[in-house]
Structure formats: C-alpha cells, structure tokens
Amino acid sequence: MLIRNSAFLRRLRRTAFPLLLIAVTVPALSAAGTPADAERPAALRGRSLGSIVREDCGACHGLRLTGGLGPDITASALSGRDVGALAATIEHGRPGTAMPPFGPLFSPAEIRAIARGLKSGRYLQENDR
Amino acid sequence: MTRYARAAAMAFRAWPLLLAAALLGGCATTPAPRGTGDLGLIVQRADGRVSLVDASERAELAEIDGLGDLSHASAVFSRDERFAYVFGRDGALTKVDLLRGRIVARVQQAGNSIGGAISGDGRLVAVSNYEPGGVRVFDARTLEPVARIPARYGDGERARVVGLVDAPGERFVFSLYEAGEIWIADFSGGDEPSITRIRGVGRKPYDGLITPEGRYYIAGLFGEDGLALVDLWHPERGAREILAGYGRGEKRLPVYKMPHLEGWAMVDDYALLPAVGRHEVLVVDRDDWHEVARIPVHGQPVFVMAGPDGREAWVNFAFPRNDTVQVIDMDTLKVDDTLTPGRGVLHIAFSARGEEVWLSLRDDDAVAVYDADTHEPLARLPVPRPSGIFFTDRADRIGL
C-alpha cells in the first residue's frame, strides 16, 4: 500500500504541475475551455456534470460514490486529497488500475470543476440531469 | 422525469395492489389468479426502486420501493418464478414477491456488493461482495445466513469477488479480482461448502459467465488481453487462457465502462465475447476455443446478447458511445443494423421466446421495446433511469 501510494505521488508530481500551469496561464477557462455542447458525444450533450459523475463515474464508483470496482470518492473519503491531485487523477487516470483518463472527454476546467464538486459533496445532494 | 411519465407510472401502479388486496380479502370481485411467467423486473437505479412489468402487456404493474442503492443491481428468480432476489450495490439482498408486488425479506449482508446467483435446487442464494471481499450464502426461503466464504489470498488480504454464477451440482463459481483466482464452492454436501481454488488464471478477472449447458466458466481479464476458461467437468485441470493476446499489441482505448459477460451470446458453435478497450466483438469456436473472427463495432461492447433462436446478437456500448445499439447477423458475423434508440442504453433483454428486445434508456427515462425481427420500435415505457431488465424466464436458465 505504501509503495503504491508513493508511486502514485511521484506520478502526481509529474502530472499535477503542468495542470496547475494551465490553470494559471489560461484564466477563466470555464467558458472558453469548454467544448461546445454540439461537438460532444451524444452521451454528454445536455447533461450536467453532476449527472455524469453520478451515473457514469458511478458505473465503477457507485451511484452514491461509495465505491465499487473503483474506490470510495465521497467528500469524506477525499478529505485528505487536494483538488489539483484529484484533477490529475481524473485527467490522466491511474495506470495499472481500472481508472481511465478522462482528459479525452472533458476540458481541464471541467475536470477541475468535477474535482471541486467531489470534494464538496454537492453531487450527492443534487439530482439534476 | 416528466410529470407525464410519473402520472402514467402511478396509474399502472395502482391496479395490482387492488388485485392483491382482493385476493387476500377474498372479496366478491376476486380477479382470476395469475401466473408469473410473463413478468419481469426493471431496476430504477437512481431511486432504489424496481418496476414490475408484464411483458405481453408491455406495461408496468407496480413499483416496489425501498431497495437501497441499486447501481449495478441485478436479480435472479426462485424456481417457481414467484420471487425475485435483488442484489444492490450497498450490500443489501432483497426478496420481492412478484404476485403481491412487495418486499418480503431483506438483509443488509455486506458493505458493497456486485451481484448474485441462486443454486440449481433453488435452496441457496449467494451474493458476491466487494467489501468485505467474499461470498455470503443465504437460505432462499428466509434469507437466514447459511455460509460465509471470505476471499482471502496472499498474506490474508481479501479480494473483491466478481462473476458469481450458479453451476450444476449445487455449485457456485466466482472470480477474485485482485487475486487472479477462480473458486468453486460446492454445496452438494450440505451447508458447509467444499472449495476448489484455481490459482493463476490471469490478471484481474472482472466478470464471468457460464455457458448455457453449465459446463464452461469463462472469466474476462482486465489485466491482460485474454479470457480464463475452466471446464467444470474437470476443475482439476485448472484454467486455460483463451484468446490470449487478442489485442495483438495494439494500445487499448480508455475503458469508461467494464464489459459484462453473460451466457446469452452462445450460438451454435460460437461464443460472442466483448473485447476490453476495443471496438470489437470477439467470436470463438466453442469446440476448441480458437478465435474465429473479430467483428468491428461502433464502440466498446458492454453486453452482447443473442436471441434464443440464435439468429442475431444485439450489442450495446460503453460511455460515451452509449446511445447506439448494433445487431450482428450470426450467419455472416457482420453488423447488419445500427440503431439509435435513445440516450444511455444500459441493458438489453430478449423476451422469453425472443420476438421482442427490451432496451433500458437511462438518460431518456424510458424502456424501449423493439421487434427483434424487423428492428422497429414497438413501444416505449416511462421508467425513471432504468438499468437492468430481468424477465422471469431466467429462473430456468443455468447461470442466470
């Protein structure tokens, strides 16, 4: 467990830093960095991030994010993780595990929003589509 | 969901309860008794609810509430097809009376679960658990605990259990994800199972199926390109890897949803299996398990389901390509139709004789019914965020 964690931290240092750079150098990505809805796969169109997190991240992490094949990603389980590290995991996945990279599907701004949303626990209080 | 859909669901919900009340009360207007062979359950994954449906009427008869977290929920049926056992994500096992449309027993048996099975004699229900990793077995009548099988490996850590199926001879077969093992728990001698452990079957088995005659157990591997095969007539021979290296060194695509293995797509000499991380359905010869073909498809397959006549197989796909279903012609082993029934196609179920295909459309809050022959839509039922569709004819099938 320790070994896996430290390997993960090494990887995070590699991935989180460029991600932070992007976040700093391209401010206000929330509008500009988001792909137009029409260009997205149909499965993402017209859906809130919360719905995607609950339903599709939920395929592995459970609809209530309490874990399954993937680990528990409720707010309390993530309390020790910072947003940048979480965002890096979401963007690049975790090689050697079943966690895939979501970078091909979401903009960096959206990924950070998802990381923040997970930390806040708000996705479990909402039920939007 | 829309107000209209809710109203429609409410209207359907009322009558079987009246029916049940009339039956119990023995009142003058007692309706004719009914069988359960035409019934099914549809999981409403977000609401902890199941819809009880009549397959011929294509209508919801009742909604049964209070089943907990139903993400990835599945169901098996008692031999008399009166009761369903629903396996929830949150570790709950719920027994539902289909005639009365209500829960009759429920046990919180683990922290996190992934599915279950019922023994051939109908006596035992087994649940595969992620947390704590292992299998728990219950009396199908009362849901009283019968046996615990902790999935210990290595230095005593517990693996998550996947791909649990029933096998002939009152056996349950399942795979240990982290351990790369397949276990056979034999209950033919009573409530204390004898366990056969097959080690080194391959890296990270993620799901399993048993062939319809109950002889072969196949586990899909996430950690490598290939599948593990066990001949249950000869478990002493261990597991062999089939379709080893089917990716042929090509890089896998990101896997946003694990495929599911079920014993449906066994047609004549062929077995159809989803490839992991590829837009392909794999076809193997069941005689010697060599690769016959790799069928290019729209996305990463999740379910590959053949109808009971074996003429065609329907395939759905992983997020985000989950608005499409393709139909494979088993004669030519080619895709002969591509449908876009709606958003979030999660599950495919054939009616018992195969004339209809039911599709759950999670993001459209609907279940669509298609003509299996013409591929034309026949009906659409309003069901909030549906996932698994389970008809009672599963009661008579090994491994389902």
Interface residues (C-beta under 8 A of the other chain):
Chain A: R40 P41 A42 A43 L44 R47 S51 R54 E55 D56 G58 A59 C60 G62 L63 R64 T66 G67 G68 L69 G93 A98 P100 P101 F102 P104 L105 N127 R129
Chain B: R45 A46 D69 L70 S71 H72 R89 D90 N112 I114 Y130 E131 R160 Y177 K204 Y206 F222 P254 V255 Y256 K257 M258 F319 P320 R321 N322 D323 R343 G344 R362 D363 R385
